[in-house]
Amino acid sequence: METPRNIVGPQIISLRNERGWSQQEFAAICQRQGWDISRGVVARIEGGVRWVSDFELLELAAAFKVAVPLLYPKNKRKAFLAKK
């Protein structure tokens, strides 16, 4: 497998599934908040094959109504929060 282009994909899947949203439903939520994203882009982010910008991290966090660090893997999250 290729090196993932983002580290948030697995958390996006988890948060989306916790809420019972399909990829299409999640894309529609993002679209309603002003981010032009498709189901295919969501799938590529979740699969780790698409890079995610800082702006997009903010959009993802807003769609889920969570803080940005919650999009990162737990081991990375702990390291980030320990620096504060």
Backbone as a printed PyTorch tensor [residue, N CA C, xyz], in Angstrom:
tensor([[[  0.8440,  -1.1920,   0.0000],
         [  0.0000,   0.0000,   0.0000],
         [  0.8800,   1.2420,   0.0000]],

        [[  0.4530,   2.2490,  -0.7260],
         [  1.1700,   3.5180,  -0.7640],
         [  1.1060,   4.2020,   0.5930]],

        [[  2.0380,   5.1210,   0.8010],
         [  2.0210,   5.9380,   2.0120],
         [  0.7770,   6.8190,   1.9810]],

        [[  0.0050,   6.8480,   3.0700],
         [ -1.1980,   7.6880,   3.0960],
         [ -0.8460,   9.1620,   2.9030]],

        [[ -1.7270,   9.8860,   2.2590],
         [ -1.5260,  11.3200,   2.0260],
         [ -2.1370,  12.1550,   3.1320]],

        [[ -2.8310,  11.5210,   4.0660],
         [ -3.3430,  12.2210,   5.2430],
         [ -3.4210,  11.2210,   6.3860]],

        [[ -3.5070,  11.7340,   7.6030],
         [ -3.6110,  10.8480,   8.7700],
         [ -4.9790,  10.9360,   9.4290]],

        [[ -5.8870,  11.7230,   8.8400],
         [ -7.2010,  11.9110,   9.4520],
         [ -8.2820,  10.9970,   8.8750]],

        [[ -7.9870,  10.3160,   7.7740],
         [ -8.9900,   9.4810,   7.1180],
         [ -9.7090,   8.4990,   8.0290]],

        [[ -8.9660,   7.7100,   8.8330],
         [ -9.6450,   6.7510,   9.7080],
         [-10.5700,   7.4100,  10.7410]],

        [[-10.1840,   8.5910,  11.2320],
         [-11.0300,   9.2910,  12.1950],
         [-12.2760,   9.8550,  11.5290]],

        [[-12.1310,  10.2680,  10.2610],
         [-13.2950,  10.7580,   9.5140],
         [-14.3080,   9.6250,   9.3570]],

        [[-13.8180,   8.4510,   8.9970],
         [-14.6980,   7.2780,   8.8760],
         [-15.3980,   7.0140,  10.1960]],

        [[-14.6340,   6.9920,  11.2690],
         [-15.1810,   6.6870,  12.5910],
         [-16.2390,   7.7130,  13.0110]],

        [[-15.9250,   8.9910,  12.8920],
         [-16.8820,  10.0350,  13.2790],
         [-18.1350,   9.9880,  12.4170]],

        [[-17.9480,   9.7520,  11.1450],
         [-19.1060,   9.6790,  10.2300],
         [-19.9890,   8.4890,  10.5750]],

        [[-19.3650,   7.3480,  10.8320],
         [-20.1360,   6.1480,  11.1850],
         [-20.8270,   6.2920,  12.5330]],

        [[-20.1650,   6.9350,  13.5000],
         [-20.7990,   7.1780,  14.8010],
         [-22.1050,   7.9530,  14.6440]],

        [[-22.1350,   8.8320,  13.6790],
         [-23.3240,   9.6550,  13.4590],
         [-24.3280,   9.0020,  12.5010]],

        [[-23.9490,   7.8610,  11.9180],
         [-24.8480,   7.1590,  11.0160],
         [-24.9970,   7.8210,   9.6600]],

        [[-23.9840,   8.5990,   9.2570],
         [-24.0400,   9.2980,   7.9820],
         [-23.3560,   8.5000,   6.8900]],

        [[-23.9320,   8.4980,   5.7170],
         [-23.2510,   7.9510,   4.5410],
         [-22.2370,   8.9880,   4.0700]],

        [[-21.3720,   8.5920,   3.1550],
         [-20.4340,   9.5540,   2.5790],
         [-21.1990,  10.6650,   1.8610]],

        [[-22.2540,  10.3080,   1.1640],
         [-23.0700,  11.3110,   0.4530],
         [-23.7160,  12.2790,   1.4340]],

        [[-24.2480,  11.7570,   2.5320],
         [-24.8650,  12.6350,   3.5350],
         [-23.8270,  13.5790,   4.1450]],

        [[-22.6330,  13.0530,   4.4270],
         [-21.5910,  13.8890,   4.9970],
         [-21.1600,  14.9700,   4.0100]],

        [[-21.0190,  14.6110,   2.7390],
         [-20.6660,  15.6040,   1.7150],
         [-21.7310,  16.6950,   1.6490]],

        [[-23.0020,  16.3220,   1.7590],
         [-24.0950,  17.3010,   1.7240],
         [-24.0280,  18.2420,   2.9230]],

        [[-23.6670,  17.7290,   4.0890],
         [-23.5070,  18.5680,   5.2770],
         [-22.3960,  19.5860,   5.0410]],

        [[-21.2940,  19.1320,   4.4990],
         [-20.1740,  20.0290,   4.1900],
         [-20.5860,  21.0700,   3.1550]],

        [[-21.3520,  20.6510,   2.1630],
         [-21.8060,  21.5780,   1.1220],
         [-22.7020,  22.6610,   1.7070]],

        [[-23.5800,  22.2860,   2.6410],
         [-24.4730,  23.2680,   3.2600],
         [-23.7080,  24.3040,   4.0620]],

        [[-22.5210,  23.9430,   4.5530],
         [-21.7360,  24.9410,   5.2930],
         [-20.8000,  25.7130,   4.3610]],

        [[-20.8930,  25.4560,   3.0540],
         [-20.1740,  26.2640,   2.0810],
         [-18.9420,  25.6450,   1.4570]],

        [[-18.6660,  24.3740,   1.7280],
         [-17.5020,  23.7050,   1.1480],
         [-17.9770,  22.8220,   0.0050]],

        [[-17.5280,  23.0840,  -1.1980],
         [-17.9290,  22.3230,  -2.3820],
         [-17.1320,  21.0150,  -2.4250]],

        [[-17.7060,  19.9670,  -1.8720],
         [-17.0590,  18.6610,  -1.7740],
         [-18.0430,  17.5920,  -2.2450]],

        [[-17.5330,  16.5680,  -2.8700],
         [-18.3830,  15.4780,  -3.3630],
         [-18.1800,  14.2180,  -2.5160]],

        [[-19.0590,  13.2390,  -2.7460],
         [-18.9100,  11.9600,  -2.0660],
         [-17.5720,  11.3210,  -2.4320]],

        [[-17.1610,  11.4760,  -3.6780],
         [-15.8970,  10.9140,  -4.1230],
         [-14.7030,  11.5000,  -3.3850]],

        [[-14.7440,  12.7900,  -3.1190],
         [-13.6570,  13.4300,  -2.3640],
         [-13.6460,  12.8980,  -0.9410]],

        [[-14.8210,  12.7560,  -0.3380],
         [-14.9080,  12.1810,   1.0070],
         [-14.2760,  10.7950,   1.0090]],

        [[-14.6050,   9.9910,   0.0170],
         [-14.0570,   8.6320,  -0.0700],
         [-12.5370,   8.6570,  -0.1860]],

        [[-12.0000,   9.5750,  -0.9800],
         [-10.5470,   9.6510,  -1.1430],
         [ -9.8550,  10.1440,   0.1220]],

        [[-10.4950,  11.0610,   0.8520],
         [ -9.9410,  11.5070,   2.1340],
         [ -9.9310,  10.3330,   3.1040]],

        [[-11.0620,   9.6480,   3.1980],
         [-11.1500,   8.5050,   4.1130],
         [-10.1580,   7.4120,   3.7530]],

        [[ -9.9170,   7.2220,   2.4740],
         [ -8.9790,   6.1950,   2.0250],
         [ -7.5210,   6.6070,   2.1360]],

        [[ -7.2870,   7.8580,   2.5120],
         [ -5.9230,   8.3370,   2.6760],
         [ -5.2080,   8.6280,   1.3740]],

        [[ -5.9350,   8.6820,   0.2690],
         [ -5.2990,   8.9180,  -1.0200],
         [ -5.3630,  10.3820,  -1.4410]],

        [[ -6.0390,  11.2010,  -0.6410],
         [ -6.1320,  12.6320,  -0.9300],
         [ -5.5610,  13.4300,   0.2200]],

        [[ -4.7370,  14.4110,  -0.1230],
         [ -4.1540,  15.3240,   0.8440],
         [ -5.2600,  16.2170,   1.4010]],

        [[ -5.1390,  16.6100,   2.6780],
         [ -6.1310,  17.4720,   3.3190],
         [ -5.4260,  18.7470,   3.7790]],

        [[ -5.9270,  19.8910,   3.3470],
         [ -5.3210,  21.1800,   3.7170],
         [ -5.7780,  21.6170,   5.1060]],

        [[ -5.1180,  22.6250,   5.6380],
         [ -5.5050,  23.1500,   6.9450],
         [ -6.9250,  23.7180,   6.9000]],

        [[ -7.2680,  24.3890,   5.8190],
         [ -8.6250,  24.8990,   5.6490],
         [ -9.6490,  23.7650,   5.7010]],

        [[ -9.3150,  22.6680,   5.0200],
         [-10.2370,  21.5330,   4.9790],
         [-10.3590,  20.8610,   6.3420]],

        [[ -9.2860,  20.8480,   7.1290],
         [ -9.3820,  20.3160,   8.4920],
         [-10.3920,  21.1150,   9.3030]],

        [[-10.3610,  22.4320,   9.1350],
         [-11.3390,  23.2730,   9.8330],
         [-12.7520,  22.9690,   9.3720]],

        [[-12.9310,  22.7830,   8.0690],
         [-14.2530,  22.4490,   7.5310],
         [-14.7450,  21.0940,   8.0570]],

        [[-13.8570,  20.1040,   8.0830],
         [-14.2160,  18.7770,   8.5930],
         [-14.6190,  18.8490,  10.0590]],

        [[-13.8230,  19.5570,  10.8580],
         [-14.1270,  19.6860,  12.2850],
         [-15.4690,  20.3890,  12.4840]],

        [[-15.7190,  21.4330,  11.6970],
         [-16.9910,  22.1530,  11.8100],
         [-18.1680,  21.2640,  11.4470]],

        [[-18.0080,  20.4560,  10.4140],
         [-19.0990,  19.5620,   9.9970],
         [-19.4430,  18.5580,  11.0880]],

        [[-18.4150,  18.0760,  11.7830],
         [-18.6330,  17.1120,  12.8690],
         [-18.9220,  17.7870,  14.2100]],

        [[-18.6950,  19.1190,  14.2670],
         [-18.8450,  19.8850,  15.5120],
         [-17.8940,  19.3490,  16.5890]],

        [[-16.6290,  19.1580,  16.1900],
         [-15.5850,  18.7090,  17.1130],
         [-14.3720,  19.6300,  16.9620]],

        [[-13.4810,  19.5830,  17.9360],
         [-12.2270,  20.3200,  17.8540],
         [-11.3040,  19.6260,  16.8570]],

        [[-10.4720,  20.3960,  16.1760],
         [ -9.5690,  19.8510,  15.1640],
         [ -8.7220,  18.6840,  15.6910]],

        [[ -8.1510,  18.7590,  16.9180],
         [ -7.3240,  17.6270,  17.3760],
         [ -8.0480,  16.2870,  17.3880]],

        [[ -9.3670,  16.2930,  17.4770],
         [-10.1170,  15.0350,  17.4780],
         [-10.1320,  14.3660,  16.1030]],

        [[ -9.6560,  15.0680,  15.0830],
         [ -9.5460,  14.4660,  13.7510],
         [ -8.2640,  13.6590,  13.5990]],

        [[ -7.3340,  13.8390,  14.5190],
         [ -6.0410,  13.1520,  14.4430],
         [ -6.0900,  11.8180,  15.1840]],

        [[ -5.2130,  10.8820,  14.8210],
         [ -5.1370,   9.6150,  15.5600],
         [ -4.8270,   9.8770,  17.0270]],

        [[ -5.2940,   9.0040,  17.9040],
         [ -5.1230,   9.2100,  19.3430],
         [ -3.6730,   9.4380,  19.7370]],

        [[ -2.7330,   8.6820,  19.1560],
         [ -1.3340,   8.8590,  19.5320],
         [ -0.8110,  10.2350,  19.1180]],

        [[ -1.2570,  10.7830,  18.0150],
         [ -0.8660,  12.1240,  17.5690],
         [ -1.5870,  13.1880,  18.3820]],

        [[ -2.8110,  12.9120,  18.7530],
         [ -3.6250,  13.8530,  19.5230],
         [ -2.9890,  14.0990,  20.8830]],

        [[ -2.5530,  13.0320,  21.5450],
         [ -1.9290,  13.1560,  22.8630],
         [ -0.6660,  14.0070,  22.7700]],

        [[  0.1200,  13.7920,  21.7380],
         [  1.3480,  14.5640,  21.5710],
         [  1.0250,  16.0410,  21.3470]],

        [[ -0.0150,  16.3430,  20.5700],
         [ -0.4140,  17.7110,  20.3010],
         [ -0.8960,  18.3900,  21.5780]],

        [[ -1.7470,  17.7100,  22.3270],
         [ -2.3150,  18.3090,  23.5250],
         [ -1.2690,  18.4540,  24.6370]],

        [[ -0.2560,  17.6020,  24.6580],
         [  0.7880,  17.6710,  25.6840],
         [  1.6440,  18.9150,  25.5010]],

        [[  1.7100,  19.4630,  24.2930],
         [  2.5170,  20.6470,  24.0250],
         [  1.8960,  21.9180,  24.5680]],

        [[  0.6360,  21.8740,  24.8800],
         [ -0.0650,  23.0900,  25.3640],
         [  0.2740,  23.4100,  26.7860]]])
